[in-house]
Amino acid sequence: MNVIYRKVLGYNPLNDTVYMSPRMRRYFQDRLYNELQKVLEEEHLLSLSFPEDANREPDFVDQSTMDGLRFNHHMYQEHEQNLRHEIEAALQRLADGSFGYCVATGKPIGIQRLTATPYAMYCFDVQAEKEGYRQSSWG
């Protein structure tokens, strides 16, 4: 699947004075489409990268090694699929107008956070709470 995206040249969302302006939304849409394209390409490569060797019956050590490699491969595939779902959900939020706002509180997520992770769903406070951070551990 070839995704065509526009690149907003010379635009820095940190310099925009209006939160989620049309230009900022377009910038993040382009970033998300670019990320989605990378993930789709990686998923395709992963699907081709671990062929099964049905003709050989490995010994017990080889079998353990292969099982470990299969597990790691599966975990990486699962990570890529989850990332794709997060990006697709962010694109859906862009389409419905809720992009850039915390899905839990409705507060702005913040440009710096979105610049680092354009598919972020939560503001910093909610994300920190979800991950179990306490304010006292930051100081």
C-alpha positions as CSV (number, residue, x, y, z in Angstrom):
1,M,0.0,0.0,0.0
2,N,1.5,3.3,-1.1
3,V,0.5,6.2,1.1
4,I,1.1,9.6,-0.4
5,Y,1.6,12.4,2.1
6,R,2.4,16.0,1.9
7,K,5.4,17.5,3.7
8,V,4.8,20.9,5.2
9,L,8.2,22.4,4.5
10,G,9.6,25.0,6.9
11,Y,6.8,24.6,9.4
12,N,7.5,24.1,13.0
13,P,4.4,23.5,15.2
14,L,6.2,24.8,18.2
15,N,6.1,28.3,16.6
16,D,2.4,28.2,15.8
17,T,0.4,30.4,18.2
18,V,-2.9,28.7,17.6
19,Y,-3.3,25.2,19.1
20,M,-4.5,22.7,16.4
21,S,-4.6,25.3,13.7
22,P,-5.4,23.9,10.2
23,R,-1.7,24.1,9.3
24,M,-0.8,22.3,12.5
25,R,-3.4,19.6,11.9
26,R,-2.0,19.1,8.4
27,Y,1.5,18.9,9.7
28,F,0.5,16.1,12.2
29,Q,-1.5,14.4,9.5
30,D,1.5,14.2,7.3
31,R,3.7,13.0,10.1
32,L,1.2,10.3,11.0
33,Y,0.9,9.1,7.4
34,N,4.6,9.0,7.1
35,E,4.8,6.9,10.4
36,L,2.0,4.6,9.1
37,Q,3.9,4.0,5.8
38,K,7.0,3.0,7.7
39,V,5.1,0.7,10.0
40,L,3.3,-1.0,7.0
41,E,6.6,-1.5,5.3
42,E,8.1,-3.0,8.4
43,E,5.1,-5.3,8.9
44,H,5.5,-6.5,5.3
45,L,9.2,-7.2,5.8
46,L,8.5,-9.0,9.1
47,S,6.0,-11.2,7.4
48,L,8.7,-12.3,4.9
49,S,11.6,-12.5,7.3
50,F,11.1,-15.7,9.4
51,P,10.6,-18.7,7.1
52,E,9.7,-22.0,8.7
53,D,12.1,-24.8,8.1
54,A,9.8,-27.8,8.0
55,N,12.4,-30.2,6.5
56,R,14.8,-30.2,9.3
57,E,14.2,-31.6,12.8
58,P,16.6,-29.7,15.0
59,D,18.1,-31.1,18.2
60,F,16.9,-29.9,21.6
61,V,19.4,-26.9,21.7
62,D,18.5,-25.8,18.2
63,Q,14.8,-26.2,19.0
64,S,15.2,-23.9,22.1
65,T,17.1,-21.3,20.0
66,M,14.4,-21.4,17.3
67,D,11.7,-21.1,19.9
68,G,13.4,-18.0,21.4
69,L,13.8,-16.5,17.9
70,R,10.2,-17.2,17.1
71,F,9.0,-15.6,20.3
72,N,11.1,-12.5,19.8
73,H,9.9,-12.3,16.2
74,H,6.3,-12.6,17.3
75,M,6.7,-10.0,20.0
76,Y,8.2,-7.5,17.5
77,Q,5.3,-8.2,15.1
78,E,2.8,-7.6,17.8
79,H,4.5,-4.3,18.7
80,E,4.4,-3.2,15.1
81,Q,0.7,-4.1,14.9
82,N,-0.1,-2.2,18.1
83,L,1.8,0.8,16.8
84,R,-0.2,0.7,13.5
85,H,-3.4,0.7,15.5
86,E,-2.3,3.7,17.5
87,I,-1.4,5.6,14.4
88,E,-4.7,4.7,12.7
89,A,-6.6,5.8,15.9
90,A,-4.7,9.1,15.8
91,L,-5.7,9.6,12.2
92,Q,-9.3,8.9,13.1
93,R,-9.1,11.5,15.9
94,L,-7.7,14.0,13.3
95,A,-10.7,13.2,11.1
96,D,-13.3,13.7,13.9
97,G,-11.6,16.8,15.4
98,S,-10.5,15.4,18.7
99,F,-6.8,15.1,17.8
100,G,-4.4,16.9,20.2
101,Y,-6.7,16.5,23.2
102,C,-6.4,13.9,25.9
103,V,-9.0,11.2,25.4
104,A,-9.4,10.9,29.2
105,T,-9.6,14.6,30.3
106,G,-10.2,16.5,27.1
107,K,-7.2,18.8,27.9
108,P,-4.6,19.7,25.3
109,I,-1.9,17.1,25.0
110,G,0.7,19.7,24.1
111,I,2.8,20.4,21.1
112,Q,6.0,19.1,22.5
113,R,4.5,15.8,23.4
114,L,2.8,15.5,20.0
115,T,6.0,16.4,18.2
116,A,7.8,13.6,20.0
117,T,4.9,11.1,19.7
118,P,2.3,12.3,17.2
119,Y,0.0,9.4,18.0
120,A,-0.2,10.2,21.8
121,M,-3.6,9.8,23.3
122,Y,-3.1,11.2,26.7
123,C,-1.7,14.4,28.2
124,F,1.4,14.0,30.3
125,D,-0.3,13.8,33.7
126,V,-2.7,11.0,32.6
127,Q,0.1,9.1,30.9
128,A,2.3,9.4,34.0
129,E,-0.5,8.1,36.1
130,K,-1.1,5.2,33.7
131,E,2.5,4.3,33.9
132,G,2.5,4.5,37.7
133,Y,4.8,7.6,38.1
134,R,4.4,9.8,41.1
135,Q,5.3,13.5,41.2
136,S,7.7,12.8,44.1
137,S,9.8,10.5,42.0
138,W,10.6,13.4,39.6
139,G,12.3,15.5,42.1
